[in-house]
Amino acid sequence: MIEIIPAIDLIDGKCVRLSQGDFTRKKIYNENPLEVAKEFESFGLRRLHIVDLDGAKNGKVTNLKVLETVSRGTDLTIDFGGGIKTDEDVKSVFDAGAAFASIGSIAVKEPGVFSEWLDKFGSEKFLLGADVRDEKIAINGWQTATNLEILPFLESYFAKGVSQVFCTDISKDGLLQGSSNELYERILSALPELKLIASGGVGSIEDVYRLGKIGCSGVIIGKAIYEGKISLQQLKDVS
């Protein structure tokens, strides 16, 4: 059974979506993230993916208050990422109610720091984010390309105890035209025990079922919900 993980992306404390990570292509869906989270919960969904887009862009956790509000107001299992740079940031995210800290850029730029966090806080407390464009990792809120290939990157951290990864194909994100299924199949072929969470491009309930057949453990869905392409009732039926 594939786990459904709805997404809330935050700018200025509001629930928004970007297309392909472009901050100039922003759409505000709701001024009240707690309201959105409660609706997800009312349909039986149990997890929530919160992205602090301000934090990702500015390199500093910015929307911690929203995390606290949603954590206190729901029983959802929350992962939170965006701008986490220091031990104190990690601790503050956990203290604010996140079950997992989502880490992307630091794992690429400062692998020593991330490895220390895995030892200090426990590898099971982290959700590694691998954002890719042409199968190369992109960082800093997708704004910076690297030459790091996706498979060696994931293999190195799997060896260090990271068991949960979400992978976003930036070229698919926000377009509602389907996920990067071939990429996910390749990853799972190389790392069959990895809990791989698909992200980006989901535009229909059929996409969700397809990802489940591939072997993805979860799927992050944002725009398809907000644009009414997939109903919460359909997602309730899946989960």
Secondary structure, 3 states (H helix, E strand, C coil): CCEEEEEEEEECCEEEEEECCEEEEEEEEECCHHHHHHHHHHCCCCEEEEEEHHHHHHCCCCCHHHHHHHHHHCCCEEEEECCCCCHHHHHHHHHCCCCEEEECHHHHHCHHHHHHHHHHHCHHHEEEEEEEECCEEEECCCCEEEEEEHHHHHHHHHCCCCCEEEEEECCCCCCCCCCCHHHHHHHHHHCCCCEEEEECCCCCHHHHHHHHHHCCCEEEECHHHHCCCCCHHHHHHHC
